[in-house]
């Protein structure tokens, strides 16, 4: 199979998420990173290209130069992966799509809801594939939960609790990765709510199959002098009368990446924890608990498809990321990948961020989550 050629925007020296995207994209050898506008500094972009092991001449000083040069090559890029801070998502995706190049973007979709709506029009006009790396939807057991819940394993759904605690911003935000996340000009209107709260929101809707209809947000900037929220509590109302709670924080000292989702229905409950991602607890109304594990022969076709190695051999964050890139490759080759987050997920996530920020600022109480 001929590998798809990827161009990257961002991911230069000192970046965290760029190398993650590169490793994930190349894991199944369906995709190869061949070019990039890795930095706005031409020298650093060439340096990044050398670090990634690609031709330094294809480490471009900016996206426009990359698009023009790659379009002129017989072996030019097949799609662009956007791994920049949020404020660059719209201009980068818009430029690529207008040049006829599909886009895979890190979340959130854009920095603001207005930008997301503008990008949505560009995606629709271009008629090209557009994907978002809501990473946690790529875990096999997350998709197993979704499919079992959709099949009625929990009966009528009653409540979802999704938590995303981190502690790395409990003190001063120092270093490249921290500084842009607390800067409204680069992160957008939301801090923690836009960085990790949006992951929790997306996961809640993805797993339950229910859309959030109303939110009651309490967002706070706990660290003195911080311009954006770093601690969030949001009550949720979902379709069908389902209730929910979303907790996201980056000031909980000692927490690493403790994303956890619990879903409860009339007949049972299911629990998945990102730090132990290869198992799901399935609590049943009769008092028994079943342990579902990655690689188990009882798992459905989707979870089985996404599991690369036998049970007991842990797969995690990178493999989940890789599953999203595998899905995107399937779409680029003309197939279907219904679980890959895309345009509508991006708009929903930006509506969530925008509604929470505005309702919190106005002390508005319950706010409808509508476009």
C-alpha positions as CSV (number, residue, x, y, z in Angstrom):
1,X,0.0,0.0,0.0
2,X,1.4,3.4,-1.0
3,X,1.7,5.5,2.1
4,X,-0.1,8.8,2.3
5,X,2.2,11.9,2.6
6,X,1.6,14.2,5.5
7,X,2.6,17.9,5.8
8,X,2.7,19.3,9.3
9,X,1.9,22.9,10.5
10,X,3.6,23.5,13.8
11,X,5.5,20.9,15.8
12,X,8.8,22.7,15.8
13,X,11.7,22.5,18.3
14,X,10.3,22.2,21.9
15,X,6.8,21.2,20.8
16,X,5.0,18.4,22.7
17,X,2.1,17.5,20.5
18,X,3.9,17.7,17.1
19,X,6.0,14.6,17.7
20,X,3.0,12.8,19.2
21,X,1.1,13.4,15.9
22,X,4.1,12.2,13.9
23,X,4.5,9.0,15.9
24,X,0.8,8.3,15.8
25,X,0.4,9.0,12.1
26,X,3.2,6.7,11.2
27,X,2.5,3.9,13.6
28,X,0.6,1.7,11.1
29,X,2.8,2.7,8.2
30,X,-0.1,4.0,6.2
31,X,1.1,7.6,6.5
32,X,4.5,9.3,6.3
33,X,5.6,12.8,7.4
34,X,7.4,14.3,4.4
35,X,7.1,18.1,4.9
36,X,6.2,20.8,7.3
37,X,6.0,24.5,8.1
38,X,7.2,23.6,11.6
39,X,8.1,27.1,12.8
40,X,7.7,30.7,11.7
41,X,11.5,30.9,11.9
42,X,12.9,29.5,8.7
43,X,16.0,28.1,10.4
44,X,14.1,26.4,13.1
45,X,11.7,24.9,10.6
46,X,14.7,23.4,8.7
47,X,16.1,22.2,12.0
48,X,12.8,20.4,12.8
49,X,12.8,18.8,9.4
50,X,16.2,17.3,10.1
51,X,15.1,16.2,13.5
52,X,12.1,14.4,12.0
53,X,14.4,12.8,9.5
54,X,13.0,14.4,6.3
55,X,14.6,16.5,3.6
56,X,15.5,19.9,5.2
57,X,14.4,21.6,2.0
58,X,10.9,20.5,2.8
59,X,11.1,22.3,6.2
60,X,9.3,25.4,4.9
61,X,9.3,28.9,6.5
62,X,5.5,29.2,6.4
63,X,2.4,27.4,5.3
64,X,1.8,29.3,2.1
65,X,5.3,28.4,0.9
66,X,4.7,24.8,1.8
67,X,1.4,24.6,0.0
68,X,2.7,26.1,-3.2
69,X,5.8,24.0,-3.3
70,X,4.1,20.8,-2.4
71,X,1.3,21.3,-5.0
72,X,4.0,21.6,-7.6
73,X,5.6,18.3,-6.7
74,X,4.6,14.9,-8.2
75,X,5.2,13.5,-4.7
76,X,3.5,16.4,-2.8
77,X,1.6,16.1,0.4
78,X,-1.8,14.4,0.5
79,X,-3.0,16.2,3.6
80,X,-2.0,18.7,6.3
81,X,-1.9,18.0,10.0
82,X,-2.3,21.2,12.2
83,X,-0.6,21.0,15.6
84,X,-0.3,24.7,16.4
85,X,-1.7,26.7,19.3
86,X,-5.4,27.4,18.9
87,X,-5.2,30.8,17.3
88,X,-3.5,29.3,14.2
89,X,-6.1,26.6,13.6
90,X,-8.5,28.7,11.5
91,X,-5.9,30.4,9.2
92,X,-4.0,27.2,8.7
93,X,-7.0,25.0,8.0
94,X,-8.6,27.6,5.7
95,X,-5.4,28.0,3.7
96,X,-4.9,24.2,3.2
97,X,-8.6,23.6,2.3
98,X,-8.6,26.5,-0.2
99,X,-5.5,24.9,-1.8
100,X,-7.4,21.6,-2.2
101,X,-5.6,19.8,0.7
102,X,-7.6,17.8,3.3
103,X,-7.0,18.7,7.0
104,X,-6.4,16.8,10.2
105,X,-6.3,19.2,13.1
106,X,-5.5,19.1,16.8
107,X,-8.5,20.1,18.9
108,X,-10.2,22.4,19.6
109,X,-11.4,23.3,16.2
110,X,-10.5,27.0,16.5
111,X,-9.9,29.7,19.2
112,X,-13.5,31.0,19.1
113,X,-17.0,30.0,18.0
114,X,-17.1,32.7,15.4
115,X,-13.9,31.2,13.8
116,X,-15.4,27.7,14.0
117,X,-18.4,28.8,12.0
118,X,-16.2,30.5,9.4
119,X,-14.1,27.3,9.2
120,X,-17.2,25.2,8.9
121,X,-18.2,27.1,5.8
122,X,-14.8,26.6,4.3
123,X,-14.9,22.9,5.0
124,X,-18.3,22.6,3.3
125,X,-17.3,24.7,0.3
126,X,-14.1,22.7,-0.2
127,X,-15.9,19.3,0.1
128,X,-12.7,17.8,1.5
129,X,-12.1,15.5,4.5
130,X,-11.6,17.3,7.8
131,X,-10.8,15.5,11.0
132,X,-10.1,16.4,14.7
133,X,-7.9,14.6,17.1
134,X,-10.2,14.2,20.1
135,X,-7.8,11.6,21.2
136,X,-9.8,9.6,23.7
137,X,-12.4,8.6,21.2
138,X,-9.7,6.4,19.6
139,X,-9.4,4.0,22.6
140,X,-10.8,0.6,21.8
141,X,-12.6,0.3,25.1
142,X,-14.1,3.8,24.8
143,X,-15.7,2.6,21.5
144,X,-16.7,-0.6,23.2
145,X,-18.6,1.4,25.9
146,X,-20.3,3.5,23.2
147,X,-21.4,0.4,21.3
148,X,-22.7,-1.5,24.3
149,X,-24.5,1.6,25.6
150,X,-26.1,2.1,22.2
151,X,-27.2,-1.5,22.2
152,X,-29.0,-1.0,25.6
153,X,-26.5,-2.7,28.0
154,X,-27.3,-0.1,30.7
155,X,-31.0,0.3,29.9
156,X,-32.4,3.9,29.9
157,X,-29.6,6.3,30.6
158,X,-29.7,8.4,33.8
159,X,-26.4,10.1,34.5
160,X,-22.9,10.7,33.2
161,X,-20.0,11.9,35.3
162,X,-16.8,12.9,33.4
163,X,-13.7,14.2,35.2
164,X,-10.4,15.5,33.9
165,X,-8.0,16.5,36.7
166,X,-4.5,17.8,36.1
167,X,-2.1,19.6,38.3
168,X,0.6,20.9,36.1
169,X,-0.7,24.5,36.1
170,X,-1.1,24.8,39.8
171,X,1.8,27.2,40.0
172,X,3.3,29.7,37.6
173,X,2.8,28.9,33.9
174,X,6.4,28.6,32.7
175,X,7.6,27.1,29.5
176,X,6.4,27.0,25.9
177,X,3.6,24.5,26.5
178,X,2.2,26.3,29.6
179,X,2.5,29.9,28.5
180,X,0.3,29.8,25.4
181,X,-2.5,28.0,27.2
182,X,-3.0,30.9,29.7
183,X,-2.8,33.6,27.0
184,X,-6.2,34.6,25.6
185,X,-4.6,35.8,22.4
186,X,-3.4,32.3,21.6
187,X,-5.7,29.9,23.5
188,X,-9.0,31.8,22.9
189,X,-11.7,32.6,25.4
190,X,-11.4,29.5,27.4
191,X,-8.4,28.2,29.4
192,X,-8.9,24.9,31.1
193,X,-12.4,24.6,29.7
194,X,-11.0,24.8,26.1
195,X,-7.9,22.8,26.7
196,X,-9.2,19.7,28.6
197,X,-12.8,20.5,29.5
198,X,-13.6,20.2,25.8
199,X,-12.1,16.7,25.8
200,X,-14.4,15.7,28.7
201,X,-17.4,17.2,26.9
202,X,-16.7,15.4,23.7
203,X,-16.2,12.1,25.5
204,X,-19.5,12.5,27.4
205,X,-21.4,12.9,24.1
206,X,-19.4,10.3,22.2
207,X,-19.8,7.5,24.8
208,X,-23.5,8.2,25.8
209,X,-24.7,9.0,22.3
210,X,-26.7,11.8,23.9
211,X,-26.3,15.5,23.0
212,X,-25.9,18.0,25.9
213,X,-28.8,20.5,25.7
214,X,-28.0,22.8,28.7
215,X,-25.1,23.7,30.9
216,X,-24.6,25.4,34.3
217,X,-21.0,26.4,34.4
218,X,-18.7,27.5,37.3
219,X,-15.4,28.5,35.8
220,X,-12.6,30.1,37.9
221,X,-9.1,31.4,37.5
222,X,-7.7,30.1,40.8
223,X,-4.1,31.1,40.4
224,X,-3.8,34.8,41.1
225,X,-3.3,37.0,38.0
226,X,-4.4,34.4,35.5
227,X,-6.5,35.7,32.7
228,X,-8.2,32.4,31.8
229,X,-10.0,29.7,33.8
230,X,-7.9,26.9,35.3
231,X,-10.7,25.1,37.3
232,X,-14.1,24.2,36.0
233,X,-17.3,22.6,37.2
234,X,-20.2,22.2,34.8
235,X,-23.6,20.7,35.4
236,X,-25.1,19.1,32.3
237,X,-28.5,18.3,31.0
238,X,-28.6,15.9,28.1
239,X,-31.2,14.5,25.7
240,X,-33.8,12.2,27.1
241,X,-33.7,13.7,30.6
242,X,-30.2,12.5,31.3
243,X,-28.2,14.4,33.9
244,X,-24.5,15.0,34.1
245,X,-21.5,16.5,35.8
246,X,-18.3,17.7,34.1
247,X,-15.2,18.4,36.3
248,X,-12.0,19.8,34.7
249,X,-9.1,21.3,36.5
250,X,-5.4,22.0,35.9
251,X,-4.6,23.1,39.5
252,X,-5.2,19.8,41.4
253,X,-1.7,19.2,42.7
254,X,-0.5,15.6,42.1
255,X,-3.0,14.8,39.3
256,X,-1.4,13.8,36.0
257,X,-4.0,13.0,33.3
258,X,-6.8,11.5,35.2
259,X,-9.6,11.6,32.7
260,X,-12.4,9.3,33.8
261,X,-16.0,8.7,32.6
262,X,-18.8,7.0,34.4
263,X,-22.2,6.3,32.8
264,X,-25.2,5.0,34.7
265,X,-28.5,3.7,33.5
266,X,-31.5,1.8,35.0
267,X,-29.8,-1.5,34.5
268,X,-26.1,-0.8,35.4
269,X,-23.1,1.4,35.1
270,X,-19.8,1.5,33.2
271,X,-16.5,3.2,34.2
272,X,-13.4,3.9,32.1
273,X,-10.2,5.6,33.4
274,X,-7.6,7.0,30.9
275,X,-4.7,6.2,33.2
276,X,-5.7,2.5,33.1
277,X,-7.2,2.5,29.6
278,X,-7.3,-1.2,28.9
279,X,-10.2,-2.1,31.1
280,X,-13.8,-1.1,31.7
281,X,-15.8,-1.9,34.8
282,X,-19.4,-3.0,34.0
283,X,-21.5,-2.8,37.2
284,X,-24.8,-4.7,36.9
285,X,-28.0,-4.2,38.8
286,X,-27.8,-7.6,40.5
287,X,-24.7,-6.5,42.3
288,X,-22.1,-8.2,40.2
289,X,-19.3,-6.4,38.3
290,X,-17.8,-7.6,35.0
291,X,-14.3,-6.6,34.0
292,X,-14.0,-5.9,30.3
293,X,-10.4,-6.0,29.0
294,X,-8.7,-5.0,25.8
295,X,-8.2,-8.1,23.7
296,X,-11.0,-10.1,25.3
297,X,-12.7,-12.3,22.7
298,X,-16.1,-11.0,23.9
299,X,-15.4,-7.5,22.6
300,X,-17.2,-6.1,19.6
301,X,-15.8,-5.7,16.1
302,X,-14.8,-2.1,16.5
303,X,-12.8,-2.5,19.7
304,X,-11.2,-5.7,18.2
305,X,-10.2,-3.8,15.0
306,X,-8.4,-1.1,17.0
307,X,-6.5,-3.4,19.2
308,X,-3.1,-4.3,17.8
309,X,-1.6,-6.8,20.3
310,X,-2.9,-9.6,22.6
311,X,-4.6,-8.8,25.9
312,X,-2.2,-8.0,28.7
313,X,0.1,-6.0,26.5
314,X,-0.9,-2.4,27.3
315,X,-1.8,0.0,24.6
316,X,-2.5,3.6,25.4
317,X,-2.3,7.3,24.3
318,X,-0.1,6.9,21.2
319,X,-2.1,3.9,19.9
320,X,-5.4,5.8,20.5
321,X,-4.0,8.8,18.5
322,X,-2.9,6.3,15.8
323,X,-6.4,4.9,15.6
324,X,-7.7,8.3,14.6
325,X,-5.0,8.7,11.9
326,X,-5.9,5.2,10.7
327,X,-9.5,6.3,10.4
328,X,-8.5,9.5,8.6
329,X,-6.4,7.4,6.1
330,X,-9.4,5.2,5.5
331,X,-11.4,8.3,4.5
332,X,-8.7,9.6,2.3
333,X,-8.6,6.3,0.5
334,X,-12.3,6.5,-0.2
335,X,-13.6,4.4,2.7
336,X,-15.8,5.2,5.7
337,X,-14.8,5.9,9.4
338,X,-18.0,6.9,11.2
339,X,-16.3,7.3,14.6
340,X,-13.7,9.8,13.6
341,X,-14.5,13.2,15.0
342,X,-14.9,15.9,12.4
343,X,-16.8,19.1,11.5
344,X,-19.9,18.6,13.6
345,X,-17.9,17.5,16.7
346,X,-15.7,20.6,16.2
347,X,-18.7,22.9,16.1
348,X,-20.3,21.2,19.1
349,X,-17.1,21.6,21.1
350,X,-16.8,25.3,20.3
351,X,-20.4,25.9,21.2
352,X,-19.8,24.2,24.5
353,X,-16.7,26.4,25.3
354,X,-18.4,29.6,24.2
355,X,-21.6,29.0,26.1
356,X,-19.8,28.0,29.3
357,X,-17.5,31.1,29.2
358,X,-20.4,33.5,28.4
359,X,-22.8,32.0,30.9
360,X,-20.2,32.0,33.6
361,X,-19.2,35.6,33.0
362,X,-22.9,36.7,33.2
363,X,-23.8,34.4,36.1
364,X,-26.6,33.4,33.8
365,X,-27.5,30.1,35.4
366,X,-28.6,27.3,33.1
367,X,-27.8,28.1,29.5
368,X,-29.0,26.3,26.4
369,X,-26.3,24.8,24.2
370,X,-27.4,25.8,20.7
371,X,-25.8,27.1,17.6
